[in-house]
Amino acid sequence: MDIRNHDKGKVSHKILSTAGNTIKKIVVVSAMLSPGILLDIMYHMEYFDIEYIKTLMQNISSITGVKYCEALKILGGTVGVVLTMVNLFLATSINLAQRREDNIYGIPRSELEEIQTNHYTYMRRVTYIAPLLIIIFLNLSMCISGYLLYVYCYAFYFIYFRMHEQSYNVDCKRSIVVKRIIKKYENSTDGNLIDMQVTFEKMGLCARAENNWNDMAIIYRRLMEELEQGDLQSIYSLSSEFFYYLFFYGDTAYGVEARGFIRDLVCDFDKKSHPTVQDKEWVMLYSIMDVAVMYMIEADLISLLEGLLNFVNRKHALSWQCSTTSKENEETLRTIDSHTIQLQRTLICVLLECRFKYCPSEGGVSLILASVAKKIWCAINTPKHFEELKLYDNLKKHYSEINFKEIIEDLEKDYKKGTMVSTMAKIAATI
């Protein structure tokens, strides 16, 4: 292949692309100014003598007291105003360009700009050439077009100022990040979530560096709110990946912070009723616990499970919230029902079995964790909830090696027939 011909082809393509973009911009600018240009032409040329247009212009003149010729003279004396607007516009553009180098929760602003609807390129073009256009309009005695250009310049500068102002708005920044995550997930093909995972990795590094876990929790909740109730795979994937990359990705696991994250999630969970495991909050809880049980060190996992399984304290916390809530909201609070308690115990039992089978520790299971496992096993008084959890087998797991259905069937068999196929049953029988 001739490299010189290839380079010439690239240059030709670039020239054609630039020319095409320039033509587009000229067309857009002409279209924006066309109402004013058309009215000016109608005013000056008798050939375009449209009676109702001239009548309208005369009526506006009589009401406002503004004469066409006088307005044209005033327009000529205010060219400096346009120049001032352009200078302000350029200064704001420079500030925005400098802001592009900053990060939002670890993600460069330049990467987030594609998420925002961007109609500002043509605004810049119109504003930059505004002084030249004003001079042309004055020499052609085009009054209405000149004032229309003033209106555009003011409107564009106001919009650009709002962009600069919103770049400091925390709520706006969170919304942009959530939109980016969802877009990355929607653009993923064949389950390839690398782009989304890279975003979560950057956010996790930022949270650790700045110790900013509260904002991450707020972003997580907003992210989940954007997902539809029945979209179980999206809820599971986004929730589990977010939680993993935030607390467990890299050389250091942040188990204490992860426990606080789960505590707040469970607190919100307890405030609502959850009829089936297809409920969004159930899938969120499952996805978070799936990662936590598989990746937490034993000390953190034991503390997490002891708090999670202490339903007496959880009920007291819910009652306290009820007593401190206004009466109009009091009826929305509830107690933790027996179905929820049994289903959560069964879920933790299944996840612990996954840990013991697919992620065994080198020194084996500690006596403390074994005691917690036995307590959970003995507290489950019916195997029927195992059947409900089989629905989660259809989800593509974060820990891909797990055969979720097989795990559940082994546990179910041990409960019904008294066998000891599962590690949980063996632990419960030996300590």
C-alpha positions as CSV (number, residue, x, y, z in Angstrom):
1,M,0.0,0.0,0.0
2,D,1.3,3.5,-0.9
3,I,1.6,5.5,2.3
4,R,1.7,8.8,0.4
5,N,-1.6,8.0,-1.3
6,H,-3.1,6.9,2.0
7,D,-2.0,10.2,3.7
8,K,-3.4,12.2,0.7
9,G,-6.7,10.3,1.1
10,K,-6.9,11.2,4.8
11,V,-6.1,14.9,4.1
12,S,-8.8,15.0,1.3
13,H,-11.3,13.4,3.6
14,K,-10.5,15.9,6.4
15,I,-10.8,18.8,4.0
16,L,-14.2,17.5,2.7
17,S,-15.4,16.9,6.3
18,T,-14.4,20.5,7.3
19,A,-16.0,22.0,4.2
20,G,-19.2,20.0,4.9
21,N,-19.3,21.1,8.6
22,T,-18.7,24.8,7.5
23,I,-21.6,24.6,5.0
24,K,-23.8,23.1,7.7
25,K,-23.0,25.9,10.0
26,I,-23.6,28.6,7.4
27,V,-27.0,27.0,6.6
28,V,-27.9,26.9,10.3
29,V,-26.9,30.5,10.8
30,S,-28.8,31.6,7.7
31,A,-31.9,29.7,8.8
32,M,-31.7,31.4,12.3
33,L,-31.5,34.9,10.8
34,S,-33.8,34.3,7.9
35,P,-37.0,35.8,9.6
36,G,-35.2,39.1,10.1
37,I,-33.6,39.1,6.6
38,L,-37.0,38.3,5.0
39,L,-38.7,41.1,6.9
40,D,-36.0,43.6,6.0
41,I,-36.2,42.6,2.3
42,M,-40.0,43.1,2.4
43,Y,-39.5,46.5,3.9
44,H,-37.1,47.7,1.3
45,M,-38.4,46.1,-1.8
46,E,-41.8,46.8,-3.3
47,Y,-41.6,43.6,-5.2
48,F,-42.4,41.8,-1.9
49,D,-45.3,44.0,-1.1
50,I,-47.3,41.8,1.3
51,E,-50.0,44.0,2.7
52,Y,-50.6,42.2,6.1
53,I,-46.9,42.1,6.9
54,K,-46.5,45.9,6.3
55,T,-49.7,46.5,8.3
56,L,-48.3,44.5,11.2
57,M,-45.0,46.4,11.1
58,Q,-46.9,49.7,11.1
59,N,-49.0,48.7,14.0
60,I,-46.0,47.6,16.0
61,S,-44.3,50.9,15.2
62,S,-47.4,52.9,16.3
63,I,-47.7,51.0,19.5
64,T,-44.1,51.0,20.5
65,G,-43.2,54.4,19.0
66,V,-40.2,52.8,17.3
67,K,-39.5,53.9,13.7
68,Y,-37.5,51.7,11.3
69,C,-35.0,54.3,10.3
70,E,-34.5,55.6,13.9
71,A,-34.0,52.0,15.1
72,L,-31.4,51.5,12.4
73,K,-29.5,54.5,13.6
74,I,-29.6,53.3,17.2
75,L,-28.4,49.9,16.0
76,G,-25.3,51.5,14.5
77,G,-24.4,53.1,17.8
78,T,-24.5,49.9,19.8
79,V,-22.0,47.8,18.0
80,G,-19.9,47.9,21.1
81,V,-22.6,46.0,23.0
82,V,-22.2,43.1,20.6
83,L,-18.4,43.2,21.1
84,T,-18.9,43.2,24.9
85,M,-21.2,40.2,24.6
86,V,-18.7,38.4,22.5
87,N,-15.9,39.1,25.0
88,L,-18.1,37.8,27.9
89,F,-19.0,34.7,25.8
90,L,-15.4,34.0,25.1
91,A,-14.4,34.4,28.7
92,T,-17.2,32.0,29.8
93,S,-16.1,29.5,27.1
94,I,-12.6,29.6,28.4
95,N,-13.8,28.9,31.9
96,L,-15.9,26.0,30.7
97,A,-12.9,24.6,28.7
98,Q,-10.8,24.7,31.9
99,R,-13.6,23.0,33.8
100,R,-13.4,20.1,31.3
101,E,-10.1,19.1,32.9
102,D,-11.7,18.5,36.2
103,N,-13.2,15.2,37.4
104,I,-16.7,14.4,38.6
105,Y,-16.5,11.5,41.0
106,G,-13.4,10.3,39.2
107,I,-14.8,10.7,35.7
108,P,-13.3,13.4,33.5
109,R,-15.8,16.1,32.5
110,S,-14.8,15.7,28.9
111,E,-16.2,12.1,29.0
112,L,-19.5,13.3,30.5
113,E,-20.1,16.0,27.9
114,E,-21.4,13.4,25.4
115,I,-24.2,12.7,27.8
116,Q,-25.6,16.2,27.7
117,T,-27.6,17.3,24.7
118,N,-25.1,19.6,23.0
119,H,-26.7,22.4,20.8
120,Y,-24.0,24.9,21.6
121,T,-21.6,24.6,18.7
122,Y,-23.8,26.8,16.5
123,M,-24.3,29.3,19.3
124,R,-20.6,29.9,19.4
125,R,-20.4,30.3,15.7
126,V,-23.2,32.9,15.6
127,T,-21.7,34.9,18.5
128,Y,-18.2,34.9,17.2
129,I,-19.2,36.4,13.9
130,A,-21.8,38.7,15.4
131,P,-19.8,42.0,15.0
132,L,-19.1,41.2,11.3
133,L,-22.7,40.4,10.7
134,I,-23.8,43.7,12.4
135,I,-21.6,45.7,10.1
136,I,-23.0,43.9,7.1
137,F,-26.5,44.5,8.2
138,L,-25.9,48.2,8.9
139,N,-24.4,48.7,5.5
140,L,-27.4,46.9,3.9
141,S,-29.8,48.9,6.2
142,M,-31.2,45.7,7.6
143,C,-32.6,46.8,10.9
144,I,-34.7,43.8,12.0
145,S,-31.9,41.3,11.2
146,G,-29.5,43.3,13.4
147,Y,-31.9,43.4,16.4
148,L,-32.6,39.7,15.9
149,L,-28.8,39.1,16.1
150,Y,-28.8,41.0,19.4
151,V,-31.5,38.7,20.8
152,Y,-29.6,35.6,19.7
153,C,-26.3,36.9,21.3
154,Y,-28.1,37.6,24.6
155,A,-29.9,34.3,24.7
156,F,-26.8,32.3,23.8
157,Y,-24.7,34.1,26.4
158,F,-27.4,33.4,29.1
159,I,-27.5,29.7,28.2
160,Y,-23.7,29.5,28.2
161,F,-23.7,31.2,31.6
162,R,-26.3,28.6,32.9
163,M,-24.0,25.8,31.6
164,H,-21.1,27.3,33.6
165,E,-23.2,27.8,36.7
166,Q,-24.6,24.2,36.6
167,S,-21.1,22.8,36.3
168,Y,-20.9,23.6,40.1
169,N,-24.3,22.1,40.9
170,V,-23.8,18.9,42.9
171,D,-27.3,17.6,42.1
172,C,-26.7,18.1,38.4
173,K,-23.3,16.4,38.5
174,R,-24.9,13.3,40.1
175,S,-27.6,13.2,37.4
176,I,-25.0,13.4,34.6
177,V,-23.0,10.5,36.2
178,V,-26.2,8.4,36.5
179,K,-27.1,9.0,32.8
180,R,-23.5,8.1,31.7
181,I,-23.7,4.8,33.6
182,I,-27.0,3.8,32.1
183,K,-25.9,4.8,28.7
184,K,-22.7,2.7,29.0
185,Y,-24.9,-0.3,30.2
186,E,-27.3,0.1,27.3
187,N,-24.5,0.2,24.8
188,S,-22.9,-3.0,26.1
189,T,-23.3,-5.9,23.8
190,D,-23.3,-9.7,24.5
191,G,-23.0,-9.0,28.2
192,N,-19.7,-7.1,27.8
193,L,-19.8,-4.6,30.6
194,I,-16.2,-3.4,30.4
195,D,-17.0,0.3,29.7
196,M,-19.5,0.4,32.6
197,Q,-17.0,-1.4,34.9
198,V,-14.3,1.1,34.0
199,T,-16.6,3.9,35.0
200,F,-17.3,2.2,38.3
201,E,-13.6,1.6,38.9
202,K,-12.9,5.4,38.5
203,M,-15.7,6.2,40.9
204,G,-14.4,3.7,43.4
205,L,-10.9,5.1,43.3
206,C,-12.3,8.6,43.7
207,A,-14.4,7.5,46.7
208,R,-11.4,5.9,48.4
209,A,-9.1,8.9,47.8
210,E,-11.7,11.5,49.0
211,N,-13.5,9.2,51.5
212,N,-16.7,10.3,49.8
213,W,-19.0,7.3,50.4
214,N,-22.1,9.3,51.0
215,D,-22.2,10.7,47.5
216,M,-21.7,7.2,46.1
217,A,-24.7,5.9,48.1
218,I,-26.8,8.7,46.7
219,I,-25.7,8.0,43.1
220,Y,-26.5,4.3,43.7
221,R,-30.0,5.0,44.8
222,R,-30.6,7.4,41.9
223,L,-29.3,4.7,39.5
224,M,-31.7,2.1,40.9
225,E,-34.6,4.6,40.6
226,E,-33.9,5.0,36.9
227,L,-34.4,1.2,36.3
228,E,-37.8,-0.4,35.7
229,Q,-39.3,-2.6,38.3
230,G,-39.4,-5.8,36.2
231,D,-35.9,-5.4,34.6
232,L,-34.3,-7.9,37.0
233,Q,-31.0,-8.4,35.0
234,S,-30.3,-4.7,34.7
235,I,-31.0,-4.2,38.4
236,Y,-28.7,-7.1,39.4
237,S,-25.9,-6.2,37.0
238,L,-25.7,-2.5,37.8
239,S,-26.2,-3.0,41.5
240,S,-23.6,-5.8,41.9
241,E,-21.0,-4.3,39.7
242,F,-21.4,-0.9,41.3
243,F,-21.0,-2.4,44.8
244,Y,-18.0,-4.6,43.9
245,Y,-16.0,-1.9,42.2
246,L,-16.8,0.6,44.9
247,F,-15.6,-1.5,47.9
248,F,-13.8,-4.6,46.7
249,Y,-11.9,-3.9,43.5
250,G,-8.1,-3.7,43.9
251,D,-5.7,-4.7,46.6
252,T,-7.6,-3.3,49.5
253,A,-11.2,-4.2,50.5
254,Y,-13.3,-1.6,52.3
255,G,-15.4,-3.9,54.4
256,V,-16.3,-1.5,57.1
257,E,-17.6,1.0,54.6
258,A,-19.4,-1.8,52.7
259,R,-21.2,-2.8,55.9
260,G,-22.4,0.8,56.4
261,F,-23.7,0.8,52.8
262,I,-25.6,-2.4,53.3
263,R,-26.9,-1.2,56.7
264,D,-28.5,1.8,55.0
265,L,-29.9,-0.3,52.2
266,V,-31.5,-2.8,54.7
267,C,-32.9,0.1,56.6
268,D,-34.7,1.4,53.5
269,F,-35.7,-2.2,52.6
270,D,-37.4,-2.7,56.0
271,K,-39.6,0.4,55.5
272,K,-41.5,-1.2,52.6
273,S,-43.4,-4.3,51.9
274,H,-42.0,-6.8,49.4
275,P,-44.5,-9.3,48.1
276,T,-42.1,-11.4,45.8
277,V,-38.4,-11.9,45.1
278,Q,-39.0,-10.2,41.8
279,D,-39.5,-6.9,43.6
280,K,-36.7,-4.4,42.8
281,E,-35.6,-4.0,46.4
282,W,-35.2,-7.8,46.8
283,V,-33.0,-8.0,43.7
284,M,-30.9,-5.0,45.0
285,L,-30.5,-6.8,48.4
286,Y,-29.6,-10.1,46.7
287,S,-27.1,-8.4,44.3
288,I,-25.3,-6.6,47.1
289,M,-25.2,-9.6,49.5
290,D,-24.0,-11.8,46.7
291,V,-20.9,-9.7,46.3
292,A,-20.4,-9.1,50.1
293,V,-20.6,-12.7,51.1
294,M,-18.2,-13.8,48.3
295,Y,-15.6,-11.1,48.8
296,M,-15.6,-9.9,52.4
297,I,-13.0,-11.1,54.8
298,E,-14.4,-13.3,57.6
299,A,-14.3,-10.7,60.4
300,D,-16.3,-8.2,58.4
301,L,-18.7,-10.8,57.1
302,I,-19.4,-12.1,60.6
303,S,-20.2,-8.6,61.8
304,L,-22.4,-8.0,58.8
305,L,-24.4,-11.2,59.2
306,E,-24.8,-10.8,63.0
307,G,-26.3,-7.4,62.4
308,L,-28.4,-8.4,59.4
309,L,-29.8,-11.5,61.2
310,N,-30.7,-9.6,64.4
311,F,-34.3,-9.1,63.5
312,V,-35.2,-8.0,67.0
313,N,-32.9,-4.9,66.7
314,R,-34.1,-4.3,63.2
315,K,-37.8,-4.3,64.4
316,H,-36.8,-1.9,67.2
317,A,-35.1,0.4,64.8
318,L,-38.3,0.4,62.6
319,S,-40.5,1.1,65.6
320,W,-38.2,4.0,66.6
321,Q,-38.5,5.4,63.1
322,C,-42.3,5.1,63.4
323,S,-42.3,7.0,66.7
324,T,-40.2,9.8,65.2
325,T,-42.2,10.1,62.0
326,S,-45.1,12.5,61.5
327,K,-48.5,11.0,61.7
328,E,-49.4,11.5,58.0
329,N,-46.4,9.2,57.2
330,E,-46.8,6.8,60.1
331,E,-49.2,4.5,58.3
332,T,-46.6,3.8,55.6
333,L,-44.2,2.2,58.1
334,R,-44.5,-1.4,58.9
335,T,-43.0,-4.3,60.9
336,I,-40.8,-7.0,59.4
337,D,-43.1,-9.9,58.5
338,S,-42.2,-13.5,59.0
339,H,-42.0,-14.2,55.3
340,T,-39.3,-11.6,54.8
341,I,-37.4,-12.9,57.8
342,Q,-37.4,-16.5,56.6
343,L,-36.6,-15.5,53.0
344,Q,-33.6,-13.4,54.1
345,R,-32.3,-16.3,56.2
346,T,-32.7,-18.7,53.3
347,L,-31.0,-16.2,50.9
348,I,-28.0,-15.9,53.3
349,C,-27.9,-19.6,53.7
350,V,-27.6,-20.1,49.9
351,L,-25.0,-17.3,49.6
352,L,-22.8,-18.8,52.4
353,E,-23.0,-22.2,50.6
354,C,-21.8,-20.4,47.5
355,R,-18.8,-19.0,49.4
356,F,-17.9,-22.3,51.0
357,K,-18.1,-24.2,47.7
358,Y,-16.7,-21.7,45.2
359,C,-14.5,-19.4,47.3
360,P,-13.1,-21.6,50.2
361,S,-10.5,-19.9,52.6
362,E,-7.1,-21.5,52.9
363,G,-7.4,-22.2,56.6
364,G,-10.9,-23.5,56.3
365,V,-14.0,-22.0,57.9
366,S,-13.4,-20.4,61.2
367,L,-15.3,-21.6,64.3
368,I,-17.1,-18.2,64.6
369,L,-18.3,-18.2,61.0
370,A,-19.3,-21.9,61.3
371,S,-21.4,-21.0,64.4
372,V,-23.1,-18.3,62.4
373,A,-23.7,-20.7,59.5
374,K,-25.2,-23.3,61.9
375,K,-27.4,-20.7,63.5
376,I,-28.8,-19.7,60.1
377,W,-29.3,-23.4,59.1
378,C,-31.2,-24.2,62.3
379,A,-33.3,-21.0,62.1
380,I,-34.8,-22.0,58.7
381,N,-38.0,-23.8,59.5
382,T,-39.2,-24.6,56.0
383,P,-37.5,-25.4,52.7
384,K,-40.2,-23.8,50.6
385,H,-38.3,-20.5,50.2
386,F,-35.5,-22.2,48.4
387,E,-38.0,-22.7,45.5
388,E,-38.7,-18.9,45.4
389,L,-34.9,-18.1,45.1
390,K,-34.5,-20.3,42.0
391,L,-35.8,-17.3,40.0
392,Y,-32.3,-15.7,40.6
393,D,-30.7,-18.6,38.7
394,N,-31.7,-16.8,35.5
395,L,-29.6,-13.8,36.3
396,K,-26.1,-13.6,34.9
397,K,-24.0,-13.7,38.0
398,H,-21.2,-11.3,39.0
399,Y,-19.3,-14.4,40.2
400,S,-19.7,-16.4,37.0
401,E,-18.6,-19.8,38.2
402,I,-21.5,-20.2,40.6
403,N,-24.1,-22.8,39.7
404,F,-26.9,-21.2,41.7
405,K,-29.5,-23.8,40.9
406,E,-27.3,-26.7,41.9
407,I,-26.5,-25.0,45.2
408,I,-30.2,-24.5,46.0
409,E,-31.1,-28.0,45.0
410,D,-28.5,-29.5,47.3
411,L,-29.6,-27.4,50.2
412,E,-33.3,-28.2,49.5
413,K,-32.5,-31.9,49.4
414,D,-30.6,-31.7,52.7
415,Y,-33.6,-30.0,54.4
416,K,-36.2,-32.4,53.0
417,K,-34.3,-35.7,53.3
418,G,-31.8,-35.0,56.1
419,T,-28.8,-35.7,53.8
420,M,-25.5,-33.8,54.1
421,V,-24.7,-33.0,50.5
422,S,-24.2,-29.3,51.2
423,T,-21.3,-27.7,53.2
424,M,-23.9,-25.9,55.3
425,A,-25.5,-29.2,56.4
426,K,-22.2,-30.7,57.2
427,I,-21.1,-27.7,59.3
428,A,-24.5,-27.7,61.2
429,A,-24.0,-31.5,62.0
430,T,-20.4,-31.3,63.2
431,I,-20.3,-28.3,65.5
